[in-house]
Amino acid sequence: MSREEQATATDLNTALELPLFPLNVVLYPGGPLPLRIFEPRYVNLVKQCMRERSSFGVLLIRAGSEAGAVASTAEVGTSARIEDFYQLEDGLLGITCIGERKFRVKRRWSRADGLNIGEIEWLEIAAPVSLPPEYQHLGDLLRKVLPELGELYANMEMQPNDADWVGSRLAEILPIGLLDKQHCLEIEDPVQRLAWLNPLIKRSGE
């Protein structure tokens, strides 16, 4: 999904309230997210999003668990759009989502059914930045690695010359801690994100 499509996707520029799905995962714009849905509040959320062609917000859990009440979440997250849904082998609902746009939560509350709702502000979409020559090896690495990661990345449009895309894909697939992934999400400058990630690539290859 291009930045232009992200900017004009359904409700991205008009919604001030967004249903929230706290998870032990960090979602990046353009990134894939498979989910297994079993709590009634989230089954209803999926139905609502499918019916209204709307999005929900994904936030990293800082304290608490995915099931039940969540004590604390990150303030910055990414909206998610449902791309596909299916029944899993255990009979539960499975969905595949794609990250859209980053947002910041200004206020959060819970509905009677336990669904979290956030008053949010959309964060600016980074202007396109070409991948600097010193980080060309990172784009080359993704060309090689992403096709080997299975179905989630099989149909992803490659943008190995886009600094923001390269940094986001590396941050989501690297085996780094969730707080580090959240830090990468919150870095606004795509080249600064690459500078933060590059030493990790070098160390893993030593």
ABEGO torsion letter per residue (X at the ends): XBAAAAAABBGAAABABBBBBBBBBBBBBGBBBBBBBABAAAAAAAAAAAAAGBBBBBBBBABEBABEBBABBBABBBBBBBABBBBBAAGBBBBBBBBBBBBBBABBBBBAAGBBBBBBBBBBBBBBBBBBAAAAAAAAAAAAAAAAAEAAAAABBBBAABAAAAAAAAAAABBBBAAAAAAAAABABAAAAAAAAAAAAAAAAX
